[in-house]
Amino acid sequence: MNVFDLVVIGAGPAGYVGAIRASQLGLKVALIEKYSTLGGTCLNVGCIPSKALLQSSEKFYEAKHDFAEHGISFKDIKADFKQMQKRKSSVVKQLTTGIDYLMQKNKVTIFQGTASLQTENFVKIDNGKEQTLINAKNIMIATGSKPIELPFAKYDGDIICSSTHALEFKDVPESMVVIGAGVIGLELGSVYNRLGCEVTVVDASGSILSVMDKDIKKTGEKILESQGINFNLNVAVKSVDVKAKLAHVVIEGKDGKQTTLKAEKVLVAVGRKPNTEGLELSNAEVELNPRGQIIIDEQFRSTQSNIFAVGDCVPGPMLAHKAEEEAIICAEIVAGKKAKMNYDTIPGVVYTSPEIASVGLTEQEVKEKGIDFN
C-alpha cells in the first residue's frame, strides 16, 4: 500500500501550491483531484477565465468609447464574443497544463478521483472505475467552495445561472439581472455590460461590496452606474420564475413595494459555500462549524490533529491568494517548521474598471476597535 507523508485533497490554488511546498521540504506527497484538470475553481471556472473575459471586454469598451479622444477611430466596431471565449479557453488550458508540469517537476503523485476519509490515516479514491486506498501520515483538505444556490432560483444553466454558467455563455444576452453586488456579480456584470447587455444588479444591502470601506463603495457604485450598470439596492428578491424563456425576478423594497424585473439571464452571485460533501469527515472525527466550514486552530489543524484544512473550506475570506498562503504555511507546519499566517495583510481586489482594492481594516472596523487613526 502507498504510504505518504502528506495527502492533499483538492488541486486548486491551495492544494497544488501546498503540495509543491511540502515536496520541496522533503515530504512524500500525493495530490487528489476529482476533475480531469488541475487548478480547481480558480483556474478552470473562476478567477482566470473571468479575468480573461474582463480583459477582452475592457479592451472592446475602450476602443468603442475612449479611443476617439486619442485620435483613433473605428467604423462599425463589433465584439466577436466567440473569439473572446476561445481566447479564454486557451488561457485556461495553458495554465492548467503548466500545473501538470509543476507536479511532475516536484515529484508529486497525482490521483484522479473523488476522495473520502476512511479513518484519520486512510483515504479512499474512487475514479468511477476502481477504488484505491492510500495511507496518509497527514492530510491537507483543500476542497474549495461552490456557488450558493437560492431555494427559489434553482440553477438550470440556461436562464438561471451560476458564475460557472455565466462564463460559458455562447452569446451576449440582451439583458441580465445579477443577484448579489459582491465581487463576482460586479465583475461578470461588467463583462456583459461592456459588450452591450443591459445589466441590473440587485442586493439586499444598501451598498455594493459589503466588506469594503464606505467611501470606496460609494465611488465605485457611481462609476459603474456611469458605465451603464443599473443598481437596485436595499431590496429583497422574493421570487424568480421563468416564463416564455424570460426570467421574471420579483424584488421588494423596504417600503413593501414589489417590482418585477424581466431578463434573458439571471446570474445568482450571492456567495459561495464550503465544498465538503462526500468527504465523510465523521469517519476521522473532523468537525464542522454551523456554516459548514472545517473547524481549525491557528496551525490549520482540524479536530483530528493530523488532518489540516486550508482555503475556502475553512473560515475567512474566500480568496485564491489567501488560500495559497495558508497552504504554504500549513505545509511548513506539517514539515516541522514554525510558521504563522497574518490575516491583517490580505488584499482584496475587484477587477472592474477602474479596479477597486483594499488591504487591512476599513475605517468602520478601526472605529469599532477603538483605534486612533487620525
HELIX and SHEET records of a PDB file:
HELIX    1   1 PRO A   13  GLN A   24  1                                  12    
HELIX    2   2 GLY A   40  VAL A   45  1                                   6    
HELIX    3   3 CYS A   47  HIS A   65  1                                  19    
HELIX    4   4 PHE A   67  HIS A   70  5                                   4    
HELIX    5   5 PHE A   81  LYS A  105  1                                  25    
HELIX    6   6 SER A  163  ALA A  166  1                                   4    
HELIX    7   7 VAL A  183  ARG A  194  1                                  12    
HELIX    8   8 LYS A  214  SER A  226  1                                  13    
HELIX    9   9 LEU A  281  ALA A  284  5                                   4    
HELIX   10  10 GLY A  311  CYS A  313  5                                   3    
HELIX   11  11 ALA A  320  VAL A  334  1                                  15    
HELIX   12  12 TYR A  343  THR A  345  5                                   3    
HELIX   13  13 GLU A  363  GLU A  368  1                                   6    
SHEET    1   A 6 THR A 109  GLN A 112  0                                        
SHEET    2   A 6 VAL A  29  GLU A  33  1                                        
SHEET    3   A 6 VAL A   3  ILE A   9  1                                        
SHEET    4   A 6 GLN A 131  ILE A 141  1                                        
SHEET    5   A 6 PHE A 122  ASP A 126 -1                                        
SHEET    6   A 6 THR A 114  LEU A 117 -1                                        
SHEET    1   B 5 THR A 109  GLN A 112  0                                        
SHEET    2   B 5 VAL A  29  GLU A  33  1                                        
SHEET    3   B 5 VAL A   3  ILE A   9  1                                        
SHEET    4   B 5 GLN A 131  ILE A 141  1                                        
SHEET    5   B 5 ILE A 307  ALA A 309  1                                        
SHEET    1   C 2 SER A 145  PRO A 147  0                                        
SHEET    2   C 2 ARG A 272  PRO A 274 -1                                        
SHEET    1   D 5 ILE A 160  CYS A 161  0                                        
SHEET    2   D 5 LYS A 265  VAL A 268  1                                        
SHEET    3   D 5 SER A 175  ILE A 179  1                                        
SHEET    4   D 5 GLU A 198  ASP A 203  1                                        
SHEET    5   D 5 ASN A 230  LEU A 233  1                                        
SHEET    1   E 3 ALA A 236  LYS A 243  0                                        
SHEET    2   E 3 LEU A 246  GLU A 252 -1                                        
SHEET    3   E 3 GLN A 258  ALA A 263 -1                                        
SHEET    1   F 2 PRO A 347  VAL A 350  0                                        
SHEET    2   F 2 ILE A 356  VAL A 359 -1                                        
END                                                                             
